Amino acid sequence: MELLLGGDLFTYLHQRKFIVSEERARVIAHQIATAVYFMHSFGIAHRDLKPENILMMSKEEDSEIKLVDFGLTKTFGPGETCKEPYGTLCYVAPEILLQKPYDKAVDCWSLGIIIYMLLGRHLPFDSQDDREIGQKTIL
């Protein structure tokens, strides 16, 4: 097992008041997208991508990232879907909330939310009320 000393991406962003350069956001987004592409090439969906499940390898400003917490992963065969309601509300794809069949593409929605947060400094669908988050997400 690898020792990762940088903490999670959420802490990394919080320590910087959620302000990172566009270039840094691009690098982080590219690293996450590359990891997701690799998993998807084997039919594996993470299903719980969020900043807390992305660890920084070191405390350095330009630290690389690693995806963690594969407890909700699912392997999809060609054309296979499922309806299991997994994920973290602010990052979960609309089809999961609507209990419609989904595949590994739900990770791409979560990646989009993370990129939005990297560039916009806040979540696109956020509220103290979970029902409101769900409603905003599916509209």
PLY file of the C-alpha trace (Angstrom):
ply
format ascii 1.0
element vertex 139
property float x
property float y
property float z
element edge 138
property int vertex1
property int vertex2
end_header
0.00 0.00 0.00
1.22 3.46 -0.90
1.61 6.21 1.72
-0.24 9.35 0.62
0.56 12.35 2.82
-1.34 15.13 1.07
-4.85 14.61 2.44
-7.94 14.61 0.28
-8.84 16.99 -2.54
-11.55 18.69 -0.48
-9.03 19.57 2.25
-6.55 20.70 -0.41
-9.16 23.08 -1.84
-10.43 24.22 1.56
-6.89 25.18 2.63
-6.74 27.40 -0.46
-10.22 28.89 0.11
-11.28 26.92 -2.99
-9.09 29.14 -5.16
-6.85 27.33 -7.63
-5.59 28.56 -10.97
-7.30 27.40 -14.15
-4.08 25.59 -15.05
-4.03 23.73 -11.74
-7.74 22.89 -12.11
-6.99 21.57 -15.62
-4.17 19.36 -14.35
-6.28 17.94 -11.53
-9.27 17.39 -13.83
-7.05 15.67 -16.40
-5.59 13.34 -13.77
-9.07 12.40 -12.50
-10.38 11.95 -16.06
-7.42 9.73 -16.93
-8.06 7.54 -13.89
-11.78 7.32 -14.74
-10.97 6.48 -18.37
-8.64 3.69 -17.19
-11.31 2.22 -14.89
-14.00 2.51 -17.55
-11.77 0.76 -20.10
-12.12 -2.32 -17.88
-15.87 -1.79 -17.42
-15.47 -0.54 -13.84
-17.53 2.35 -12.49
-16.47 4.03 -9.25
-19.99 5.34 -8.47
-18.84 7.61 -5.62
-16.44 10.11 -7.15
-16.12 13.15 -4.89
-13.23 15.28 -3.58
-13.11 13.25 -0.36
-12.34 10.12 -2.42
-9.45 11.77 -4.25
-6.21 11.83 -2.30
-3.22 14.07 -2.88
0.05 12.13 -3.02
1.96 14.82 -1.11
1.50 18.22 0.49
3.23 19.89 -2.46
1.20 22.45 -4.44
1.52 20.38 -7.62
0.85 17.00 -6.02
-0.59 14.27 -8.19
-3.85 12.59 -7.19
-5.04 9.05 -6.54
-8.62 7.79 -6.55
-9.61 5.84 -3.43
-12.61 4.18 -1.77
-13.69 1.57 -4.27
-16.36 0.17 -1.95
-19.23 1.09 -4.29
-17.60 0.09 -7.58
-19.41 -2.08 -10.05
-18.17 -3.87 -13.12
-20.43 -3.40 -16.13
-20.48 -5.76 -19.08
-21.18 -4.43 -22.59
-24.65 -2.88 -22.64
-25.24 -3.73 -18.97
-27.03 -1.26 -16.67
-28.22 -1.23 -13.08
-30.59 0.77 -10.87
-28.83 0.55 -7.49
-28.97 3.95 -5.73
-25.32 4.64 -4.86
-23.24 7.78 -4.57
-23.07 11.04 -2.64
-26.03 13.33 -3.25
-24.19 16.47 -4.45
-22.19 14.43 -6.98
-24.68 11.77 -8.08
-26.04 11.66 -11.65
-29.73 12.43 -12.30
-30.47 8.93 -13.61
-29.52 7.49 -10.22
-31.82 9.93 -8.41
-34.63 9.10 -10.84
-33.98 5.37 -10.32
-33.48 4.86 -14.03
-31.03 2.36 -15.51
-27.48 3.69 -15.61
-24.01 2.53 -16.57
-20.45 3.62 -15.87
-21.13 7.02 -17.48
-22.47 8.21 -14.09
-18.82 8.79 -13.15
-18.61 11.40 -15.92
-21.41 13.42 -14.27
-19.52 13.30 -10.95
-16.32 14.38 -12.71
-18.23 17.33 -14.20
-19.40 18.37 -10.73
-15.82 18.22 -9.43
-14.55 20.31 -12.37
-17.34 22.84 -11.77
-16.24 23.09 -8.14
-12.56 23.47 -9.12
-13.38 26.39 -11.41
-16.45 27.89 -9.75
-15.38 27.50 -6.10
-18.72 25.97 -5.07
-21.01 23.07 -5.92
-23.60 23.64 -8.65
-26.31 21.83 -6.67
-25.99 22.56 -2.96
-28.39 23.22 -0.14
-28.93 22.36 3.51
-32.00 20.41 2.33
-31.23 17.08 0.62
-34.60 17.11 -1.18
-33.77 20.49 -2.72
-30.41 19.19 -3.96
-32.14 16.24 -5.59
-34.74 18.46 -7.22
-32.11 20.87 -8.59
-30.07 17.99 -9.96
-32.89 16.37 -11.93
-34.33 19.60 -13.37
0 1
1 2
2 3
3 4
4 5
5 6
6 7
7 8
8 9
9 10
10 11
11 12
12 13
13 14
14 15
15 16
16 17
17 18
18 19
19 20
20 21
21 22
22 23
23 24
24 25
25 26
26 27
27 28
28 29
29 30
30 31
31 32
32 33
33 34
34 35
35 36
36 37
37 38
38 39
39 40
40 41
41 42
42 43
43 44
44 45
45 46
46 47
47 48
48 49
49 50
50 51
51 52
52 53
53 54
54 55
55 56
56 57
57 58
58 59
59 60
60 61
61 62
62 63
63 64
64 65
65 66
66 67
67 68
68 69
69 70
70 71
71 72
72 73
73 74
74 75
75 76
76 77
77 78
78 79
79 80
80 81
81 82
82 83
83 84
84 85
85 86
86 87
87 88
88 89
89 90
90 91
91 92
92 93
93 94
94 95
95 96
96 97
97 98
98 99
99 100
100 101
101 102
102 103
103 104
104 105
105 106
106 107
107 108
108 109
109 110
110 111
111 112
112 113
113 114
114 115
115 116
116 117
117 118
118 119
119 120
120 121
121 122
122 123
123 124
124 125
125 126
126 127
127 128
128 129
129 130
130 131
131 132
132 133
133 134
134 135
135 136
136 137
137 138
